[in-house]
Amino acid sequence: MKTIDLRQEKLSINGLLQLAKLETLLILTEDGQTFILEDADAFEKEAAMLGNSKKFMKFLQKRSKAEATSTIDELEDKLKLKTTG
């Protein structure tokens, strides 16, 4: 991932898009906001890579077995209290 600081270098949208064809960009705007710009297919590629990762799948399996800290009913009750109270 390459960082582009628009406070230091001025690039057009087309310039940013050309760079994003090569790699994912972290764009820092003049007012300090950050954005990520990447090829739309990059997400699909990353998802496929994660789907083939034994380490990531093991993490997900472990995570899915973790006990919930609240039940659905408890969450619904909390939400009702917030909207009515």
Contacts in CASP RR format, 6 or more apart in sequence:
PFRMAT RR
TARGET T0000
AUTHOR 0000-0000-0000
METHOD contacts of the structure
MODEL  1
MKTIDLRQEKLSINGLLQLAKLETLLILTEDGQTFILEDADAFEKEAAML
GNSKKFMKFLQKRSKAEATSTIDELEDKLKLKTTG
1 23 0 8 1.000
1 24 0 8 1.000
1 25 0 8 1.000
1 26 0 8 1.000
1 36 0 8 1.000
2 19 0 8 1.000
2 23 0 8 1.000
2 24 0 8 1.000
2 25 0 8 1.000
2 26 0 8 1.000
3 25 0 8 1.000
3 26 0 8 1.000
3 27 0 8 1.000
3 28 0 8 1.000
4 11 0 8 1.000
4 16 0 8 1.000
4 19 0 8 1.000
4 25 0 8 1.000
4 26 0 8 1.000
4 27 0 8 1.000
4 28 0 8 1.000
5 28 0 8 1.000
6 27 0 8 1.000
6 28 0 8 1.000
6 29 0 8 1.000
6 30 0 8 1.000
7 28 0 8 1.000
7 29 0 8 1.000
7 30 0 8 1.000
7 32 0 8 1.000
11 19 0 8 1.000
16 25 0 8 1.000
16 27 0 8 1.000
16 37 0 8 1.000
17 37 0 8 1.000
19 25 0 8 1.000
20 37 0 8 1.000
20 38 0 8 1.000
20 39 0 8 1.000
21 39 0 8 1.000
23 38 0 8 1.000
24 36 0 8 1.000
24 37 0 8 1.000
24 38 0 8 1.000
24 42 0 8 1.000
25 36 0 8 1.000
25 37 0 8 1.000
25 38 0 8 1.000
26 34 0 8 1.000
26 35 0 8 1.000
26 36 0 8 1.000
27 34 0 8 1.000
27 35 0 8 1.000
27 36 0 8 1.000
27 37 0 8 1.000
28 34 0 8 1.000
29 35 0 8 1.000
50 56 0 8 1.000
51 57 0 8 1.000
70 78 0 8 1.000
END
